[in-house]
Amino acid sequence: MNARPAILWFRKDLRIDDNAALQAALEAGGPVVPIYIREPAHVNVGPLGAAQSWWLHHSLISLRTSLKSLGGDLLLHAGPAEDVLLELARQTGATTVFVNRAYERNDLDREIAVALKAGGIAIQAFHGQLLHEPGSIRTGSGSAFKVFTPFWNAMQKRGEPHEPVPAPRAIPSPASLPKSDNLEDWDLLPKAPNWAATFCELWTPGEAGAHAKLEEFTGRELHDYKRGRDFPAETVTSLLSAHLTHGEISPARLWHATRDLPQTASTEIMHFRRELAWRDFCYSLLRELPALHEENWDSKFDRFPWQYDEADFASWTKGETGYPIVDAGMRQLWRHGFMHNRVRMITASFLIKDLMIDWRKGERWFRDTLVDADPANNSANWQWVAGSGADASPFFRIFNPFLQGEKFDPYGDYVRAHVPELAKLGRKYIHRPFEAPESVLQEAGIELGKNYPRPMIDHGFARDRALTAYRSIR
């Protein structure tokens, strides 16, 4: 092994399976020096919030274990990426950094590449975090798609994503490695209180956890996926979003994992693949508008008369709105760092259209509390609900939380799972406890206004107010 060491820079690709940068580093022929860098907070990269910091801690432990089992290791260093990489290159004699592209940080990565080049270090970047490179799927005139369906149609014409590359059987390591930071010193885990104590009820961060979730999902043969994914009490969704966000499994691996399922599941497979394609679509939007998390795609919403109320926002974050399906979603978010996809739309619509609070407030809350928060998906989806985004739901599509709960949680099982105050309430009143006779409430142990709130706002009034505000900017 005469080749120089190769630096392998892990970011949102915390896996050894189907990792293009890892494969290229191995093909360079020398020992591999894997590293994860905790960059300064002001550069706004890495974990998007506290929930993802919890996930990152456990995922890095998993990654280091995997690398050690193959003969490698994982270095941890905090600091500006260019400084850390230049110093690591000096210590190891490496002249090349291998990395997978992270598309939300294109401008920053160009600056890092310039700094490394000035120090005599080359950087090679690879594709693999999306099905296709952002910008590679364009309209006939060469512009970006602004509507998902034609984007999806164009993607299908490109053929299958790349064939996933299996994990290597060994990773050569230098005879000695530079000193590493201690992960515990990064303080990624909550302490007092440990608000993440219940996350492990749902999640096992790391690549092994990702593949276990995939095996479970495909083992069900995506049964009833298209219909069932709208019903939060049913076990239908893949629960792979957080693993995908942290790069513990590649989208190509997910895509191709559905190939061998029975033809009877073809409709379900196509719908699942559309969800993967939506992620690509969101990144194509982020490429066009890097400030997607704070700038309206549709500029007319810059004039929208938002009405922020701190107490209202606090009630929403705590799941104390008096709307059971909304409260269940917000409490599931606190309990598991996750919320079912249908309920995300309901809770977002309630914040934006019932409470008239700027979508950016909600986006920031989700960014901090979701383990699967994604810089493209989170922003694009909030703008979709607000009506300000590309291919967005019209603003005048205003969810009625009571009807949404009755339609998609018809037996109230989801509400009971996350709002224990209502656990003994029957199906008839589970989504409308304020309509229940006093005798029914007493039997269920409910005192409205005391141990469960009355609706914080009248939905009919809120709907009319929101539509009036929308008409003012049309």
N, C-alpha and C positions, 0 to 999 in steps of 0.2 A: 504494500500500500504506500506508493510514493507520492500520490497526489496530495495537494494541500488540503487542510480541513475545509469543510463547507459549513457556513453558518445557516441554520434553518430557523427562520423567524416565525414562530407560531403567533397567530392572532385570533381571528374568529374561524379557526380551522383546527379545533382541538381534537384531532383524530389522526390515526395512522392509515386507515383504510381510505382508498381513493383520494390520496393527497398528492397532487401534482408536484408541489414544491418539494415534498419529501422524496418522491421518486427521482426528481431531477438532481437533488443533492446526493442521493445514493449513486446515480449514474455518473456523477463527477469523479467517482473512484476513490475518494479519500475518506477520512473519518468525518462524522457529522456532529456538529455542535448545536443542538436544539436550544432555543431560548424563548422565553416569554417575557415581554417588557411591559412593566406598568408605567405608562407614560403620564406626564403631569396632567392634572385635572383640567387645566385651562385649554388643552388642545382638544378636549371633548371627544375622545375616542375610548375604546375599551368598554367596560360595562356601562350601560346607559343609566343605571340606577342602583339603589340598594339591593333590590331583589336579585339583579344579575350579578352583583358582587358576591352574594351568597353562593350563587350557582358557580361562578368562576372559581371560587376557592376549592370546591369539591371537584370540579372538572379538571383543574390543574393537578390535583392529587391523582386522579384517575389516569391522566395522560402520562404523568411521570412514572406511574406503576407500569403502564403499557410499554413505555420506552425502555425501562430497566429490564423488563422481561425479554427484550430483544437485544440487550447488550448496550443500550444507550442510556441517556439521562436527560434531565431538563433543568436548565439554568433559569433562575429568576433574577431579574434586575429591574430596579426602578430608576427612572430618569428619562430625559429626552432620547428618543429612539436613535437619532443619528450619533449622539455621544456614546450611548451604550454600545452600539454596533461597531463604531470605530475603535473603541477601547477593546472590545472582544476580539476584533480582527487583529489588533496589535498583540494581544496576549496569546492568540492561538496560531497566528501566521496565516489565517484565512484571507482570501482575496475576493470572495464572492459570497453574497447573501442571497439565499433562496427564500421566496415568500409567495404566498397566494394573495391575489388581489382582494382588497376590501374596498368596495366601490364608493362607500360613503366618505372616504378619506383620500380621494384622488389628488386634490391639490396639495395636501400635506405630504403624501407619498412622493410627489414630484420634488418637493423641497428636500426631503430626506435623500432621495436618489442623487440630487445635485451635491449635497453635502458629502455623501459617501464617495462619489466620483472624485471630488476634490481631494479626498483622502486616499485615493488609489484603490477604492473598493467598488466592485461592480455589484449591481443588484439585478436579479432575474426574477420576474414576477409571472405568475401562472394563473390560468383560469380554473374554476372549479367550485366557486361558492354559489353560482347560479347555474341554471340549465344552459343559458347562452349569455354571451357577453352583452352588457347594456350597450345599446347603440347599434348592435348587429342586426336587429330586427326593425326595419324601417318601412315606411310607406313607399309606394311606387315613385313618388317625387323625392324620396330621400329624407323626409321629415319624420319626427317621432310620432308614433301612434298616440292618440289621445283617448281612444276608446278601446276597451279591452277585447271585445269579440273579434274585430279584425286583427288585433295583435295576436290573439290566440290562433286564428286561422293562418296567419303568416308564419307563426312559430311551427305549426304542424307541417307546413310545406318544407321546412328546413330538415325534416327527418328527425331521427332519434338523437337525444343528447349523447355525449361520449360514453363509451363503455367504461364502467367503473374499474379502476385498477385495484387489485386486492392488496391487502397490507403486506409489507415485506416480512420475511422470516427472520431477518437480523438487521441490526443497525450498528455499523462500526463506530466506535467511540475513540477519541484520543486517549493516550496513555494516562493523561491527567487533564482535568478540567479546571477552569478558573473558579474562584469562590462564588457561591450563589447566595442570594438573599434567602432568609427564612420566610416561608409563606405566611406563617402566623404573624410575623411582624407587619404584614400589609394590612392587618385589621379589616379583612373583607367580611367577617362574620359579625352579625349583631350580638350584643352582649346583654345589656340590661335596658329594656326587656329583650328577650330573645323572640322577636316577632316572627322569626322563620322556623320556630320549633315544629310547626305542623306541615312544613313543606314536604318533608320526607314521607308523608302519607301518600303523596302522589308521584313524587319525583325521585329518580336515582340519577344524578348528574354524571356525565361521562359517556365515553364511546360505548362501553358495554351496555349501559342503560339504554342508549339509543337503539342498539341492535335488538335488545330484548323487546322494546316497545314495537319496533318494526315487525319482529317475528310474531308478536301477539296480534298486531293489526292485520297482517297478511294471513295469519292463521284463521281469522274470522272470514277470510275471503271478501273483505270489504262489504259484508252483508248489510244491505239496506243503507249504504253510506249516503247516497244522494238525498234520500228523504230523512233518514234518522239523524243526520248531523245538525238538524235544526232543533232537536229536542234535547235539552240539556240534561235531563235525568237518564237518558239512554247511553249505553256504552257503545258508541259508534265511531266517534272521531279517533284520529290516530294518536293524539297526545305526543306528537313528534315535533311540534313547533319550537319548543325550547331547545331541543337537541339540534335542530336545524339552524336556529339562530346562532348558537355557539359553535357551529361547524363540527359537531361531534358525529355527524353523518352528512353525506353530501346529497344534494338534490338529485344528482344522477343515480345514486344508489337507491333512493326512494322510487324514482321513476321506473327503473329497470326491475325493482323488486316485485312489481305488479305484472310482469310479462307472463309468468307461468301460472297465473290464476285461471280458473275455468272461464270459458267464453260466456257463461251465464252471468259473469260479473263485469262484462265489458262496459255497461253503462256506468257502474260504480267506479271502475278504473278510470274512465274518461273524466268523470267529475273530480276524482282525487287529483288527477294530473292537471286539471284546470286550476286547482288551488295552488299547485306548485308554479304554474305559469303566471298566476296573479302576482306571486312574489317577484318574478322576473319583470312583470309589467310595472310594479311599484318602483323597482330600481331604475327602470327606464325613465320614469317620471322624475326620480331623484336626480338622475343625470342631467335632465333638462332644467330642474329647479333645485339646486343644492340646498336651499333654505326652505325645503318643503315642510319642515316642522314648524315654521313660523311665518311663512308668507302664503297668502291665499293664491291658489292656482288661478282662480277666477277673481280678477282684481276688483270686480264690483262689490265683493264682500268686504273690501277695505272700508266701506262706508256703513257696514252693518252696525246698528245701535245695540251693542251688547250691554247687558245689565248685570255686572258682577256683584254678587252679595256674598260676603265671606262666610256668614252663617249658613247660607244655602249650600255653598260649596262644601263646607265641613259636613253637613248632614249627608250629602251625596257620598263623600269619601268614606264615611262611617257605615253606610248602609242603613240610614235612619230617616228615610224619606216618607215612609208610610205606604209605599208602593212595593208589595212583596217581591215581585220578580226583579225589580231594581235593587232592592236591599239584599236579596239572595246573591245577585251577581257581585255586588261590591264586597260582600262578606266572603264570598268564595275567593275573590282577588286577595283579600287580606290573609285568608287561611292558607292558600296554596300558591300565591303568586301567579295566579292564572284565572281566566274566566272563559266560560264557554263562548264560542264564536257568536251564536245568535244573541246571547245576553249582552255581549259587548255592544252590539248595535242598539239594543234596547236602552242600556245605561247611557250610552253616548247620546242617543237621541233625547233622552230625558234631560241630561245636563244642558245640551245645546238649545233645545226647542221648548222644553217646559220651563227650565230655569233661566234661559236666555244668557247662559254663561259661555264665553268665548271658547271655541273648540280647542284652542291652544292650552287652556288650563287643564282640560281633560287629557290632552296628549301628554303633557308633562307628568300628570299623575300616573298614567299608565306606564310611561317611560320609566318611572321610578319604582313601580310596584309589580310590574310583570316580569317574570323570568324569561319570557319569550319576546320582550320588547325589541323591535327591529326598527332601525332608523328610517327605512323606506316604508315598510308595511304599516307601522304605527301611525306615521304622519299621513300617508295616503288614505288609510282607512278612516281616520278622524275627519279628514277633508271630504271623504266620500259621504259620510253621514251628514256633515254640515251642509253639503251641497256646493261647497266652494272648490272642490277638487276636479280632476279630470275624470270623465265618465262617471260623474257623481250621481248619487241618488238626489232627486230634486228636493229642494229645501221644504217644499210643501208636503213631502211625504213624512208625516209626523206620526210616529208610533203611539198608539194608545197602550200604555203599559198594562192596564188591566186585561185588555183583549189579547195582547201578546202573551201574557202569562197563561190565560185560559186556553189559548190555541197551542202553545208549544210546551207547556207544563200542565197538561189537562188534569192530572191527578194531584198536582201540587207536590210531587216527590222532591223536585229540585228545591223548592222553597223550604220545605221541611228540613232538608239536609243542611241548609245554611242559615235559616232563621229559626232557631229553636223555640223562640217565644210563640211561634205559630204551629208548632209540631203537632198539637192535639186538635187543631182545627180541621173540620171535614172538607171534602172536595168542594162543596157548594160555595163556601165562603173563603177558601184559602187565599184567593187573589183579591178578595174584597172584604176584609175583616170588618171594615167600618159599616157594612150593610148587615152584619150578623145581629140577630136578636141578643139582648143582654144575657139571656139565659144560656145561649150557645157560647158566648164569650166567657162567661163565668165557668162553664163546664170545661172549657179549653184552658182556663187559667190566664185569660188575657184581660188586661185593663188598658183600653185605648187611652193614649196620652200619658200612660205611666210606664208599663213594661213593653208597649209597642206603640209607636207614634201614629196619629191620624195622618192622612195624606197632607204633605206640607204645602201643596198647592192644588187648586182645582184644575184638572186636566183640560176641561173645556175652555176655561178662561185662558189658560196658558197657551193652548193651541191658537185661539183667536189673536192673542197678543203677538205670538211668533209670526203668524201670517201677515199681520199688519206691519210688523217690522220688515218682513221680506218685501212686501209691496213698496216700501219706501226706498228700496235700492234698485228696483227693477228698471 
